Amino acid sequence: MSYLSLDTSLTKTFFSEAELKEVEKEVLAARDVLESRKGLGNDFLGWLDLPITFDSREKCRIKQAAGRICEHSSVLLAVGIGGSYLGARSCIELFKPYFKNNGCEVIFVGNHISGSYMAELLDYIKDKDYSINVISKSGTTTEPAIAFRILEEALINKYGKEEAKKRIFATTDKAKGALKTLADAEGYETFVVPDDVGGRFSVLTPVGLLPIAASGVDVDKILEGAKEAYLEFTSNKSITSNIALEYALIRNLLYRKGKKFEILVNYEPRFAYFAEWWKQLFGESEGKDHKGIWPASANFTTDLHSLGQMIQDGERTMFETVLELENVNKDVTIKANDNNLDGLNFLAGKTMNEVNHVATLGTRIAHYDGGVPNILIKLKELTPKSYGYLVYFFEYACAVSAYTLGVNPFNQPGVEAYKKNMFALLGKPGYEDLKAELEKKVK
Ligand code: PA5
């Protein structure tokens, strides 16, 4: 079953048939580069086959650990940043109820350095039973390392060293990094981030799957959905029937026509963090060599009352990709009202989701008429399977898109610059010269 459909009809007036044909050739060549595994960054292609190569014993261990976490704890602290954070959060936010917690509450931390967040978190968890999953592929990233140092101490103080061992899980490299050394020394259970899977492509590894399983979402179904996408996208070389290739084609075409910003739009608040995951995936994969489409996001209709003016009327350098959920499982009907003082009786009998759908259509046309090309991705249903499928769709499209752009999709050299400056300014040994240089720049 295909969980997605792609409608690019509201983009076609922005480029010619000849331009389309030209970029089509490049996308097909980029697809071949990916599939031949000979392109830039080809030592990071582990994600490509992950849906069929995932070790079933490892999957069992993830589910068992999640079971133990939920048995002992009402809260799981998931400590990580970037690719070691956004995938799990995107999924958990999609499936958790808006207003109550089912089972284990997953709280994300270590994805910034806010002292006030940490202070309030320590206060919030002090009377709760909790476990920790610290996630860092390199095992050396500053934000999660600081958070873990503080939370590990709090947990040991609360439960003692022996009980702490049952409550701390480390997801990291199989052999190297400070986190691996620490976890081995303390006897914490570890899960491995495969060498050949980069952070932003790692949601379908223990990085994402352990917190997701602890939140109660069915990880088997997620992997099944990803496998369906894998079978569909990797075997199909035709742009007209492979929507991952078609999406890569249209966004590259629009980029070349001056549309430098892509806004991923949703009409369901629970998709807000999915957009954050998508932004990292495309932003870190494409933003290189002074190239790349800026990945932005908007939550509609909320942001129509803040960003709507800019999209309708501002500089014409953007396009929209609307991610619309077709079958929303809960709904409320608007009733007629005798006095009709609010003038809304014309909506009587319609459901809120029907109105939301009409808002989607009306806005797409308005923005298109205002000069904003519009791609529509329809997700037929929101289930763990369709989520797995959607993740793989975007990962595949992203890799092809970045190769079409001519960059290495799998490195992130630009992320290092701020880290070096931060270490130097904080006085980390080995950074003395840089510290002096920086201090001259900003006295
Ligand atoms: O995609 C990436 O590689 C990065 O965003 C990393 O996930 C992020 O920097 C965190 O790295 P680590 O997992 O090594 O702590």
Boltz pocket constraint, residues with backbone or C-beta under 6 A from the ligand:
constraints:
  - pocket:
      binder: B
      contacts: [[A, 81], [A, 82], [A, 83], [A, 84], [A, 135], [A, 136], [A, 137], [A, 138], [A, 139], [A, 140], [A, 141], [A, 144], [A, 198], [A, 199], [A, 200], [A, 201], [A, 284], [A, 412], [A, 415]]
      max_distance: 6.0
